[in-house]
Amino acid sequence: MTLVDAIGYIAAMLTTAAFLPQVIKVWRSRSAKDLSLPALITFIIGVTLWLTYGLMVTEMPIIIANLVTLGLNLFLLRLKLRYS
């Protein structure tokens, strides 16, 4: 693994992990009223495009990070629609 790859994987882990506290908070509180639906949808579209880009250039840090981030945010969207 190169230094560039290591930086990519570390960045991917940190930016993806940043969503875990939000998912946990909404899951535990059963409240998603403070989440902005337009912002969440816009972010999901952006992450989907990043994932598509990562697949097109076959960059695993981009693919993995955005795949996991997309999953977390789709789960948040589900909670938002369920608890709002």
HTML snippet that shows the backbone in 3Dmol.js (N, CA, C, O; Angstrom):
<script src="https://3Dmol.org/build/3Dmol-min.js"></script>
<div id="view" style="width:600px;height:400px;position:relative"></div>
<script>
const pdb = `
ATOM      1  N   MET A   1       0.853  -1.179   0.000  1.00  0.00           N
ATOM      2  CA  MET A   1       0.000   0.000   0.000  1.00  0.00           C
ATOM      3  C   MET A   1       0.898   1.240   0.000  1.00  0.00           C
ATOM      4  O   MET A   1       1.870   1.326   0.751  1.00  0.00           O
ATOM      5  N   THR A   2       0.553   2.175  -0.843  1.00  0.00           N
ATOM      6  CA  THR A   2       1.327   3.411  -0.932  1.00  0.00           C
ATOM      7  C   THR A   2       0.821   4.422   0.096  1.00  0.00           C
ATOM      8  O   THR A   2      -0.246   4.256   0.688  1.00  0.00           O
ATOM      9  N   LEU A   3       1.609   5.465   0.289  1.00  0.00           N
ATOM     10  CA  LEU A   3       1.213   6.545   1.195  1.00  0.00           C
ATOM     11  C   LEU A   3      -0.083   7.187   0.702  1.00  0.00           C
ATOM     12  O   LEU A   3      -0.957   7.519   1.502  1.00  0.00           O
ATOM     13  N   VAL A   4      -0.204   7.359  -0.595  1.00  0.00           N
ATOM     14  CA  VAL A   4      -1.413   7.951  -1.169  1.00  0.00           C
ATOM     15  C   VAL A   4      -2.630   7.083  -0.848  1.00  0.00           C
ATOM     16  O   VAL A   4      -3.680   7.596  -0.462  1.00  0.00           O
ATOM     17  N   ASP A   5      -2.483   5.766  -1.010  1.00  0.00           N
ATOM     18  CA  ASP A   5      -3.585   4.852  -0.672  1.00  0.00           C
ATOM     19  C   ASP A   5      -3.928   4.932   0.810  1.00  0.00           C
ATOM     20  O   ASP A   5      -5.102   4.972   1.177  1.00  0.00           O
ATOM     21  N   ALA A   6      -2.910   4.955   1.661  1.00  0.00           N
ATOM     22  CA  ALA A   6      -3.133   5.025   3.105  1.00  0.00           C
ATOM     23  C   ALA A   6      -3.899   6.289   3.472  1.00  0.00           C
ATOM     24  O   ALA A   6      -4.831   6.242   4.274  1.00  0.00           O
ATOM     25  N   ILE A   7      -3.513   7.407   2.894  1.00  0.00           N
ATOM     26  CA  ILE A   7      -4.216   8.672   3.147  1.00  0.00           C
ATOM     27  C   ILE A   7      -5.668   8.563   2.688  1.00  0.00           C
ATOM     28  O   ILE A   7      -6.579   9.023   3.377  1.00  0.00           O
ATOM     29  N   GLY A   8      -5.878   7.954   1.524  1.00  0.00           N
ATOM     30  CA  GLY A   8      -7.241   7.780   1.011  1.00  0.00           C
ATOM     31  C   GLY A   8      -8.091   6.922   1.923  1.00  0.00           C
ATOM     32  O   GLY A   8      -9.246   7.253   2.189  1.00  0.00           O
ATOM     33  N   TYR A   9      -7.530   5.817   2.408  1.00  0.00           N
ATOM     34  CA  TYR A   9      -8.290   4.928   3.294  1.00  0.00           C
ATOM     35  C   TYR A   9      -8.571   5.587   4.646  1.00  0.00           C
ATOM     36  O   TYR A   9      -9.664   5.432   5.191  1.00  0.00           O
ATOM     37  N   ILE A  10      -7.615   6.308   5.182  1.00  0.00           N
ATOM     38  CA  ILE A  10      -7.826   7.009   6.461  1.00  0.00           C
ATOM     39  C   ILE A  10      -8.899   8.079   6.304  1.00  0.00           C
ATOM     40  O   ILE A  10      -9.788   8.202   7.147  1.00  0.00           O
ATOM     41  N   ALA A  11      -8.817   8.853   5.222  1.00  0.00           N
ATOM     42  CA  ALA A  11      -9.834   9.878   4.961  1.00  0.00           C
ATOM     43  C   ALA A  11     -11.204   9.232   4.800  1.00  0.00           C
ATOM     44  O   ALA A  11     -12.201   9.744   5.308  1.00  0.00           O
ATOM     45  N   ALA A  12     -11.249   8.115   4.098  1.00  0.00           N
ATOM     46  CA  ALA A  12     -12.508   7.404   3.886  1.00  0.00           C
ATOM     47  C   ALA A  12     -13.099   6.940   5.209  1.00  0.00           C
ATOM     48  O   ALA A  12     -14.295   7.108   5.446  1.00  0.00           O
ATOM     49  N   MET A  13     -12.282   6.364   6.064  1.00  0.00           N
ATOM     50  CA  MET A  13     -12.768   5.891   7.360  1.00  0.00           C
ATOM     51  C   MET A  13     -13.294   7.035   8.208  1.00  0.00           C
ATOM     52  O   MET A  13     -14.355   6.915   8.820  1.00  0.00           O
ATOM     53  N   LEU A  14     -12.567   8.140   8.252  1.00  0.00           N
ATOM     54  CA  LEU A  14     -12.981   9.256   9.102  1.00  0.00           C
ATOM     55  C   LEU A  14     -14.256   9.925   8.607  1.00  0.00           C
ATOM     56  O   LEU A  14     -15.154  10.211   9.400  1.00  0.00           O
ATOM     57  N   THR A  15     -14.344  10.177   7.303  1.00  0.00           N
ATOM     58  CA  THR A  15     -15.541  10.854   6.792  1.00  0.00           C
ATOM     59  C   THR A  15     -16.768   9.952   6.876  1.00  0.00           C
ATOM     60  O   THR A  15     -17.881  10.436   7.082  1.00  0.00           O
ATOM     61  N   THR A  16     -16.575   8.670   6.721  1.00  0.00           N
ATOM     62  CA  THR A  16     -17.692   7.730   6.849  1.00  0.00           C
ATOM     63  C   THR A  16     -18.105   7.594   8.313  1.00  0.00           C
ATOM     64  O   THR A  16     -19.295   7.608   8.629  1.00  0.00           O
ATOM     65  N   ALA A  17     -17.136   7.463   9.192  1.00  0.00           N
ATOM     66  CA  ALA A  17     -17.414   7.316  10.623  1.00  0.00           C
ATOM     67  C   ALA A  17     -18.107   8.553  11.194  1.00  0.00           C
ATOM     68  O   ALA A  17     -18.779   8.462  12.221  1.00  0.00           O
ATOM     69  N   ALA A  18     -17.954   9.684  10.554  1.00  0.00           N
ATOM     70  CA  ALA A  18     -18.579  10.911  11.035  1.00  0.00           C
ATOM     71  C   ALA A  18     -20.098  10.799  11.069  1.00  0.00           C
ATOM     72  O   ALA A  18     -20.750  11.526  11.818  1.00  0.00           O
ATOM     73  N   PHE A  19     -20.672   9.903  10.274  1.00  0.00           N
ATOM     74  CA  PHE A  19     -22.120   9.753  10.237  1.00  0.00           C
ATOM     75  C   PHE A  19     -22.655   8.794  11.290  1.00  0.00           C
ATOM     76  O   PHE A  19     -23.851   8.804  11.582  1.00  0.00           O
ATOM     77  N   LEU A  20     -21.802   7.981  11.855  1.00  0.00           N
ATOM     78  CA  LEU A  20     -22.265   7.011  12.843  1.00  0.00           C
ATOM     79  C   LEU A  20     -22.948   7.650  14.051  1.00  0.00           C
ATOM     80  O   LEU A  20     -24.002   7.162  14.457  1.00  0.00           O
ATOM     81  N   PRO A  21     -22.407   8.713  14.648  1.00  0.00           N
ATOM     82  CA  PRO A  21     -23.108   9.314  15.795  1.00  0.00           C
ATOM     83  C   PRO A  21     -24.513   9.807  15.444  1.00  0.00           C
ATOM     84  O   PRO A  21     -25.426   9.720  16.265  1.00  0.00           O
ATOM     85  N   GLN A  22     -24.685  10.325  14.225  1.00  0.00           N
ATOM     86  CA  GLN A  22     -26.010  10.800  13.810  1.00  0.00           C
ATOM     87  C   GLN A  22     -26.979   9.632  13.667  1.00  0.00           C
ATOM     88  O   GLN A  22     -28.121   9.707  14.120  1.00  0.00           O
ATOM     89  N   VAL A  23     -26.523   8.565  13.042  1.00  0.00           N
ATOM     90  CA  VAL A  23     -27.366   7.377  12.883  1.00  0.00           C
ATOM     91  C   VAL A  23     -27.761   6.824  14.249  1.00  0.00           C
ATOM     92  O   VAL A  23     -28.926   6.500  14.480  1.00  0.00           O
ATOM     93  N   ILE A  24     -26.804   6.720  15.136  1.00  0.00           N
ATOM     94  CA  ILE A  24     -27.068   6.185  16.482  1.00  0.00           C
ATOM     95  C   ILE A  24     -28.041   7.078  17.238  1.00  0.00           C
ATOM     96  O   ILE A  24     -28.953   6.586  17.903  1.00  0.00           O
ATOM     97  N   LYS A  25     -27.849   8.399  17.137  1.00  0.00           N
ATOM     98  CA  LYS A  25     -28.729   9.336  17.846  1.00  0.00           C
ATOM     99  C   LYS A  25     -30.173   9.223  17.362  1.00  0.00           C
ATOM    100  O   LYS A  25     -31.102   9.155  18.166  1.00  0.00           O
ATOM    101  N   VAL A  26     -30.350   9.204  16.051  1.00  0.00           N
ATOM    102  CA  VAL A  26     -31.711   9.102  15.507  1.00  0.00           C
ATOM    103  C   VAL A  26     -32.326   7.752  15.857  1.00  0.00           C
ATOM    104  O   VAL A  26     -33.502   7.676  16.211  1.00  0.00           O
ATOM    105  N   TRP A  27     -31.540   6.698  15.761  1.00  0.00           N
ATOM    106  CA  TRP A  27     -32.032   5.352  16.071  1.00  0.00           C
ATOM    107  C   TRP A  27     -32.499   5.263  17.529  1.00  0.00           C
ATOM    108  O   TRP A  27     -33.578   4.743  17.812  1.00  0.00           O
ATOM    109  N   ARG A  28     -31.679   5.772  18.442  1.00  0.00           N
ATOM    110  CA  ARG A  28     -32.007   5.688  19.874  1.00  0.00           C
ATOM    111  C   ARG A  28     -33.155   6.601  20.271  1.00  0.00           C
ATOM    112  O   ARG A  28     -34.034   6.206  21.037  1.00  0.00           O
ATOM    113  N   SER A  29     -33.147   7.818  19.754  1.00  0.00           N
ATOM    114  CA  SER A  29     -34.164   8.799  20.157  1.00  0.00           C
ATOM    115  C   SER A  29     -35.482   8.619  19.415  1.00  0.00           C
ATOM    116  O   SER A  29     -36.515   9.142  19.833  1.00  0.00           O
ATOM    117  N   ARG A  30     -35.440   7.878  18.311  1.00  0.00           N
ATOM    118  CA  ARG A  30     -36.621   7.698  17.463  1.00  0.00           C
ATOM    119  C   ARG A  30     -37.180   9.042  16.999  1.00  0.00           C
ATOM    120  O   ARG A  30     -38.386   9.212  16.819  1.00  0.00           O
ATOM    121  N   SER A  31     -36.258   9.992  16.811  1.00  0.00           N
ATOM    122  CA  SER A  31     -36.645  11.318  16.349  1.00  0.00           C
ATOM    123  C   SER A  31     -35.675  11.777  15.275  1.00  0.00           C
ATOM    124  O   SER A  31     -34.459  11.753  15.465  1.00  0.00           O
ATOM    125  N   ALA A  32     -36.232  12.197  14.141  1.00  0.00           N
ATOM    126  CA  ALA A  32     -35.406  12.698  13.042  1.00  0.00           C
ATOM    127  C   ALA A  32     -35.870  14.076  12.604  1.00  0.00           C
ATOM    128  O   ALA A  32     -35.577  14.520  11.494  1.00  0.00           O
ATOM    129  N   LYS A  33     -36.599  14.751  13.490  1.00  0.00           N
ATOM    130  CA  LYS A  33     -37.169  16.050  13.125  1.00  0.00           C
ATOM    131  C   LYS A  33     -36.110  17.095  12.814  1.00  0.00           C
ATOM    132  O   LYS A  33     -36.368  18.023  12.048  1.00  0.00           O
ATOM    133  N   ASP A  34     -34.931  16.961  13.391  1.00  0.00           N
ATOM    134  CA  ASP A  34     -33.882  17.953  13.160  1.00  0.00           C
ATOM    135  C   ASP A  34     -33.076  17.696  11.888  1.00  0.00           C
ATOM    136  O   ASP A  34     -32.237  18.515  11.513  1.00  0.00           O
ATOM    137  N   LEU A  35     -33.319  16.578  11.228  1.00  0.00           N
ATOM    138  CA  LEU A  35     -32.631  16.303   9.970  1.00  0.00           C
ATOM    139  C   LEU A  35     -33.360  16.999   8.828  1.00  0.00           C
ATOM    140  O   LEU A  35     -34.586  16.932   8.735  1.00  0.00           O
ATOM    141  N   SER A  36     -32.620  17.653   7.978  1.00  0.00           N
ATOM    142  CA  SER A  36     -33.193  18.317   6.811  1.00  0.00           C
ATOM    143  C   SER A  36     -33.336  17.304   5.675  1.00  0.00           C
ATOM    144  O   SER A  36     -32.343  16.753   5.200  1.00  0.00           O
ATOM    145  N   LEU A  37     -34.572  17.064   5.245  1.00  0.00           N
ATOM    146  CA  LEU A  37     -34.818  16.113   4.160  1.00  0.00           C
ATOM    147  C   LEU A  37     -34.155  16.558   2.844  1.00  0.00           C
ATOM    148  O   LEU A  37     -33.522  15.733   2.186  1.00  0.00           O
ATOM    149  N   PRO A  38     -34.277  17.829   2.441  1.00  0.00           N
ATOM    150  CA  PRO A  38     -33.602  18.239   1.203  1.00  0.00           C
ATOM    151  C   PRO A  38     -32.075  18.083   1.276  1.00  0.00           C
ATOM    152  O   PRO A  38     -31.441  17.683   0.299  1.00  0.00           O
ATOM    153  N   ALA A  39     -31.498  18.395   2.422  1.00  0.00           N
ATOM    154  CA  ALA A  39     -30.047  18.242   2.571  1.00  0.00           C
ATOM    155  C   ALA A  39     -29.655  16.777   2.508  1.00  0.00           C
ATOM    156  O   ALA A  39     -28.650  16.431   1.888  1.00  0.00           O
ATOM    157  N   LEU A  40     -30.427  15.922   3.136  1.00  0.00           N
ATOM    158  CA  LEU A  40     -30.143  14.493   3.145  1.00  0.00           C
ATOM    159  C   LEU A  40     -30.230  13.914   1.731  1.00  0.00           C
ATOM    160  O   LEU A  40     -29.361  13.143   1.324  1.00  0.00           O
ATOM    161  N   ILE A  41     -31.261  14.275   0.990  1.00  0.00           N
ATOM    162  CA  ILE A  41     -31.420  13.791  -0.379  1.00  0.00           C
ATOM    163  C   ILE A  41     -30.301  14.314  -1.278  1.00  0.00           C
ATOM    164  O   ILE A  41     -29.762  13.568  -2.096  1.00  0.00           O
ATOM    165  N   THR A  42     -29.955  15.581  -1.131  1.00  0.00           N
ATOM    166  CA  THR A  42     -28.865  16.154  -1.913  1.00  0.00           C
ATOM    167  C   THR A  42     -27.551  15.435  -1.621  1.00  0.00           C
ATOM    168  O   THR A  42     -26.778  15.142  -2.533  1.00  0.00           O
ATOM    169  N   PHE A  43     -27.308  15.155  -0.351  1.00  0.00           N
ATOM    170  CA  PHE A  43     -26.082  14.455   0.030  1.00  0.00           C
ATOM    171  C   PHE A  43     -26.064  13.041  -0.544  1.00  0.00           C
ATOM    172  O   PHE A  43     -25.027  12.582  -1.024  1.00  0.00           O
ATOM    173  N   ILE A  44     -27.194  12.351  -0.500  1.00  0.00           N
ATOM    174  CA  ILE A  44     -27.283  10.995  -1.041  1.00  0.00           C
ATOM    175  C   ILE A  44     -26.992  10.996  -2.539  1.00  0.00           C
ATOM    176  O   ILE A  44     -26.298  10.110  -3.040  1.00  0.00           O
ATOM    177  N   ILE A  45     -27.514  11.977  -3.246  1.00  0.00           N
ATOM    178  CA  ILE A  45     -27.222  12.082  -4.680  1.00  0.00           C
ATOM    179  C   ILE A  45     -25.731  12.305  -4.906  1.00  0.00           C
ATOM    180  O   ILE A  45     -25.130  11.674  -5.776  1.00  0.00           O
ATOM    181  N   GLY A  46     -25.131  13.207  -4.117  1.00  0.00           N
ATOM    182  CA  GLY A  46     -23.696  13.476  -4.239  1.00  0.00           C
ATOM    183  C   GLY A  46     -22.850  12.247  -3.948  1.00  0.00           C
ATOM    184  O   GLY A  46     -21.889  11.966  -4.664  1.00  0.00           O
ATOM    185  N   VAL A  47     -23.201  11.520  -2.905  1.00  0.00           N
ATOM    186  CA  VAL A  47     -22.450  10.307  -2.548  1.00  0.00           C
ATOM    187  C   VAL A  47     -22.604   9.244  -3.644  1.00  0.00           C
ATOM    188  O   VAL A  47     -21.654   8.529  -3.963  1.00  0.00           O
ATOM    189  N   THR A  48     -23.793   9.152  -4.204  1.00  0.00           N
ATOM    190  CA  THR A  48     -24.010   8.207  -5.301  1.00  0.00           C
ATOM    191  C   THR A  48     -23.128   8.557  -6.497  1.00  0.00           C
ATOM    192  O   THR A  48     -22.560   7.673  -7.138  1.00  0.00           O
ATOM    193  N   LEU A  49     -23.018   9.836  -6.790  1.00  0.00           N
ATOM    194  CA  LEU A  49     -22.150  10.265  -7.891  1.00  0.00           C
ATOM    195  C   LEU A  49     -20.678   9.997  -7.578  1.00  0.00           C
ATOM    196  O   LEU A  49     -19.927   9.590  -8.464  1.00  0.00           O
ATOM    197  N   TRP A  50     -20.257  10.218  -6.331  1.00  0.00           N
ATOM    198  CA  TRP A  50     -18.883   9.896  -5.925  1.00  0.00           C
ATOM    199  C   TRP A  50     -18.622   8.405  -6.054  1.00  0.00           C
ATOM    200  O   TRP A  50     -17.554   7.994  -6.507  1.00  0.00           O
ATOM    201  N   LEU A  51     -19.591   7.600  -5.657  1.00  0.00           N
ATOM    202  CA  LEU A  51     -19.452   6.152  -5.782  1.00  0.00           C
ATOM    203  C   LEU A  51     -19.321   5.757  -7.258  1.00  0.00           C
ATOM    204  O   LEU A  51     -18.483   4.928  -7.614  1.00  0.00           O
ATOM    205  N   THR A  52     -20.140   6.348  -8.094  1.00  0.00           N
ATOM    206  CA  THR A  52     -20.068   6.089  -9.536  1.00  0.00           C
ATOM    207  C   THR A  52     -18.698   6.480 -10.076  1.00  0.00           C
ATOM    208  O   THR A  52     -18.095   5.734 -10.848  1.00  0.00           O
ATOM    209  N   TYR A  53     -18.211   7.637  -9.676  1.00  0.00           N
ATOM    210  CA  TYR A  53     -16.882   8.089 -10.088  1.00  0.00           C
ATOM    211  C   TYR A  53     -15.820   7.105  -9.625  1.00  0.00           C
ATOM    212  O   TYR A  53     -14.952   6.716 -10.407  1.00  0.00           O
ATOM    213  N   GLY A  54     -15.877   6.701  -8.370  1.00  0.00           N
ATOM    214  CA  GLY A  54     -14.907   5.749  -7.837  1.00  0.00           C
ATOM    215  C   GLY A  54     -14.900   4.443  -8.610  1.00  0.00           C
ATOM    216  O   GLY A  54     -13.841   3.872  -8.874  1.00  0.00           O
ATOM    217  N   LEU A  55     -16.089   3.974  -8.973  1.00  0.00           N
ATOM    218  CA  LEU A  55     -16.187   2.752  -9.773  1.00  0.00           C
ATOM    219  C   LEU A  55     -15.580   2.953 -11.164  1.00  0.00           C
ATOM    220  O   LEU A  55     -14.919   2.063 -11.700  1.00  0.00           O
ATOM    221  N   MET A  56     -15.812   4.124 -11.732  1.00  0.00           N
ATOM    222  CA  MET A  56     -15.301   4.397 -13.079  1.00  0.00           C
ATOM    223  C   MET A  56     -13.778   4.490 -13.122  1.00  0.00           C
ATOM    224  O   MET A  56     -13.154   4.090 -14.104  1.00  0.00           O
ATOM    225  N   VAL A  57     -13.187   5.016 -12.056  1.00  0.00           N
ATOM    226  CA  VAL A  57     -11.723   5.147 -12.026  1.00  0.00           C
ATOM    227  C   VAL A  57     -11.087   4.031 -11.204  1.00  0.00           C
ATOM    228  O   VAL A  57      -9.871   4.013 -11.011  1.00  0.00           O
ATOM    229  N   THR A  58     -11.902   3.108 -10.725  1.00  0.00           N
ATOM    230  CA  THR A  58     -11.478   1.960  -9.904  1.00  0.00           C
ATOM    231  C   THR A  58     -10.527   2.339  -8.770  1.00  0.00           C
ATOM    232  O   THR A  58      -9.420   1.813  -8.657  1.00  0.00           O
ATOM    233  N   GLU A  59     -10.993   3.262  -7.941  1.00  0.00           N
ATOM    234  CA  GLU A  59     -10.237   3.687  -6.755  1.00  0.00           C
ATOM    235  C   GLU A  59     -10.951   3.161  -5.518  1.00  0.00           C
ATOM    236  O   GLU A  59     -11.997   3.673  -5.118  1.00  0.00           O
ATOM    237  N   MET A  60     -10.362   2.124  -4.918  1.00  0.00           N
ATOM    238  CA  MET A  60     -11.012   1.447  -3.798  1.00  0.00           C
ATOM    239  C   MET A  60     -11.330   2.347  -2.604  1.00  0.00           C
ATOM    240  O   MET A  60     -12.407   2.198  -2.026  1.00  0.00           O
ATOM    241  N   PRO A  61     -10.452   3.277  -2.201  1.00  0.00           N
ATOM    242  CA  PRO A  61     -10.839   4.136  -1.067  1.00  0.00           C
ATOM    243  C   PRO A  61     -12.121   4.921  -1.351  1.00  0.00           C
ATOM    244  O   PRO A  61     -12.962   5.082  -0.467  1.00  0.00           O
ATOM    245  N   ILE A  62     -12.266   5.404  -2.570  1.00  0.00           N
ATOM    246  CA  ILE A  62     -13.461   6.166  -2.943  1.00  0.00           C
ATOM    247  C   ILE A  62     -14.674   5.242  -2.981  1.00  0.00           C
ATOM    248  O   ILE A  62     -15.749   5.606  -2.502  1.00  0.00           O
ATOM    249  N   ILE A  63     -14.507   4.065  -3.542  1.00  0.00           N
ATOM    250  CA  ILE A  63     -15.605   3.106  -3.654  1.00  0.00           C
ATOM    251  C   ILE A  63     -16.084   2.674  -2.274  1.00  0.00           C
ATOM    252  O   ILE A  63     -17.278   2.741  -1.983  1.00  0.00           O
ATOM    253  N   ILE A  64     -15.172   2.236  -1.433  1.00  0.00           N
ATOM    254  CA  ILE A  64     -15.545   1.732  -0.108  1.00  0.00           C
ATOM    255  C   ILE A  64     -16.192   2.818   0.742  1.00  0.00           C
ATOM    256  O   ILE A  64     -17.249   2.608   1.338  1.00  0.00           O
ATOM    257  N   ALA A  65     -15.548   3.976   0.792  1.00  0.00           N
ATOM    258  CA  ALA A  65     -16.076   5.067   1.628  1.00  0.00           C
ATOM    259  C   ALA A  65     -17.468   5.474   1.191  1.00  0.00           C
ATOM    260  O   ALA A  65     -18.356   5.649   2.025  1.00  0.00           O
ATOM    261  N   ASN A  66     -17.663   5.625  -0.089  1.00  0.00           N
ATOM    262  CA  ASN A  66     -18.959   6.101  -0.553  1.00  0.00           C
ATOM    263  C   ASN A  66     -20.021   5.027  -0.526  1.00  0.00           C
ATOM    264  O   ASN A  66     -21.204   5.338  -0.388  1.00  0.00           O
ATOM    265  N   LEU A  67     -19.635   3.778  -0.653  1.00  0.00           N
ATOM    266  CA  LEU A  67     -20.590   2.687  -0.513  1.00  0.00           C
ATOM    267  C   LEU A  67     -21.120   2.622   0.922  1.00  0.00           C
ATOM    268  O   LEU A  67     -22.325   2.499   1.140  1.00  0.00           O
ATOM    269  N   VAL A  68     -20.218   2.706   1.885  1.00  0.00           N
ATOM    270  CA  VAL A  68     -20.634   2.667   3.292  1.00  0.00           C
ATOM    271  C   VAL A  68     -21.409   3.938   3.655  1.00  0.00           C
ATOM    272  O   VAL A  68     -22.438   3.868   4.327  1.00  0.00           O
ATOM    273  N   THR A  69     -20.918   5.092   3.211  1.00  0.00           N
ATOM    274  CA  THR A  69     -21.593   6.358   3.498  1.00  0.00           C
ATOM    275  C   THR A  69     -22.981   6.375   2.876  1.00  0.00           C
ATOM    276  O   THR A  69     -23.931   6.863   3.489  1.00  0.00           O
ATOM    277  N   LEU A  70     -23.104   5.848   1.671  1.00  0.00           N
ATOM    278  CA  LEU A  70     -24.414   5.773   1.032  1.00  0.00           C
ATOM    279  C   LEU A  70     -25.355   4.894   1.855  1.00  0.00           C
ATOM    280  O   LEU A  70     -26.513   5.248   2.080  1.00  0.00           O
ATOM    281  N   GLY A  71     -24.850   3.756   2.296  1.00  0.00           N
ATOM    282  CA  GLY A  71     -25.675   2.872   3.124  1.00  0.00           C
ATOM    283  C   GLY A  71     -26.143   3.552   4.400  1.00  0.00           C
ATOM    284  O   GLY A  71     -27.316   3.461   4.763  1.00  0.00           O
ATOM    285  N   LEU A  72     -25.232   4.229   5.079  1.00  0.00           N
ATOM    286  CA  LEU A  72     -25.592   4.933   6.318  1.00  0.00           C
ATOM    287  C   LEU A  72     -26.628   6.020   6.063  1.00  0.00           C
ATOM    288  O   LEU A  72     -27.568   6.187   6.840  1.00  0.00           O
ATOM    289  N   ASN A  73     -26.451   6.750   4.981  1.00  0.00           N
ATOM    290  CA  ASN A  73     -27.363   7.857   4.709  1.00  0.00           C
ATOM    291  C   ASN A  73     -28.705   7.386   4.169  1.00  0.00           C
ATOM    292  O   ASN A  73     -29.720   8.044   4.397  1.00  0.00           O
ATOM    293  N   LEU A  74     -28.735   6.265   3.459  1.00  0.00           N
ATOM    294  CA  LEU A  74     -30.018   5.694   3.074  1.00  0.00           C
ATOM    295  C   LEU A  74     -30.773   5.212   4.319  1.00  0.00           C
ATOM    296  O   LEU A  74     -31.996   5.324   4.397  1.00  0.00           O
ATOM    297  N   PHE A  75     -30.031   4.680   5.282  1.00  0.00           N
ATOM    298  CA  PHE A  75     -30.644   4.286   6.559  1.00  0.00           C
ATOM    299  C   PHE A  75     -31.178   5.517   7.286  1.00  0.00           C
ATOM    300  O   PHE A  75     -32.280   5.481   7.833  1.00  0.00           O
ATOM    301  N   LEU A  76     -30.407   6.606   7.297  1.00  0.00           N
ATOM    302  CA  LEU A  76     -30.887   7.857   7.909  1.00  0.00           C
ATOM    303  C   LEU A  76     -32.137   8.356   7.199  1.00  0.00           C
ATOM    304  O   LEU A  76     -33.072   8.826   7.847  1.00  0.00           O
ATOM    305  N   LEU A  77     -32.163   8.259   5.884  1.00  0.00           N
ATOM    306  CA  LEU A  77     -33.344   8.676   5.127  1.00  0.00           C
ATOM    307  C   LEU A  77     -34.551   7.830   5.537  1.00  0.00           C
ATOM    308  O   LEU A  77     -35.648   8.355   5.724  1.00  0.00           O
ATOM    309  N   ARG A  78     -34.345   6.534   5.674  1.00  0.00           N
ATOM    310  CA  ARG A  78     -35.424   5.650   6.119  1.00  0.00           C
ATOM    311  C   ARG A  78     -35.932   6.068   7.505  1.00  0.00           C
ATOM    312  O   ARG A  78     -37.138   6.118   7.745  1.00  0.00           O
ATOM    313  N   LEU A  79     -34.994   6.365   8.411  1.00  0.00           N
ATOM    314  CA  LEU A  79     -35.395   6.804   9.745  1.00  0.00           C
ATOM    315  C   LEU A  79     -36.102   8.148   9.692  1.00  0.00           C
ATOM    316  O   LEU A  79     -37.073   8.373  10.414  1.00  0.00           O
ATOM    317  N   LYS A  80     -35.619   9.040   8.840  1.00  0.00           N
ATOM    318  CA  LYS A  80     -36.243  10.354   8.695  1.00  0.00           C
ATOM    319  C   LYS A  80     -37.687  10.200   8.234  1.00  0.00           C
ATOM    320  O   LYS A  80     -38.588  10.841   8.775  1.00  0.00           O
ATOM    321  N   LEU A  81     -37.901   9.361   7.248  1.00  0.00           N
ATOM    322  CA  LEU A  81     -39.258   9.165   6.733  1.00  0.00           C
ATOM    323  C   LEU A  81     -40.139   8.437   7.745  1.00  0.00           C
ATOM    324  O   LEU A  81     -41.347   8.670   7.797  1.00  0.00           O
ATOM    325  N   ARG A  82     -39.553   7.573   8.533  1.00  0.00           N
ATOM    326  CA  ARG A  82     -40.317   6.805   9.520  1.00  0.00           C
ATOM    327  C   ARG A  82     -40.673   7.629  10.753  1.00  0.00           C
ATOM    328  O   ARG A  82     -41.789   7.530  11.263  1.00  0.00           O
ATOM    329  N   TYR A  83     -39.733   8.441  11.233  1.00  0.00           N
ATOM    330  CA  TYR A  83     -39.924   9.130  12.516  1.00  0.00           C
ATOM    331  C   TYR A  83     -40.341  10.604  12.393  1.00  0.00           C
ATOM    332  O   TYR A  83     -40.524  11.285  13.402  1.00  0.00           O
ATOM    333  N   SER A  84     -40.487  11.081  11.179  1.00  0.00           N
ATOM    334  CA  SER A  84     -40.901  12.500  11.032  1.00  0.00           C
ATOM    335  C   SER A  84     -42.391  12.611  10.762  1.00  0.00           C
ATOM    336  O   SER A  84     -42.910  13.717  10.612  1.00  0.00           O
TER     337      SER A  84
END
`;
const viewer = $3Dmol.createViewer("view");
viewer.addModel(pdb, "pdb");
viewer.setStyle({}, {cartoon: {color: "spectrum"}});
viewer.zoomTo();
viewer.render();
</script>
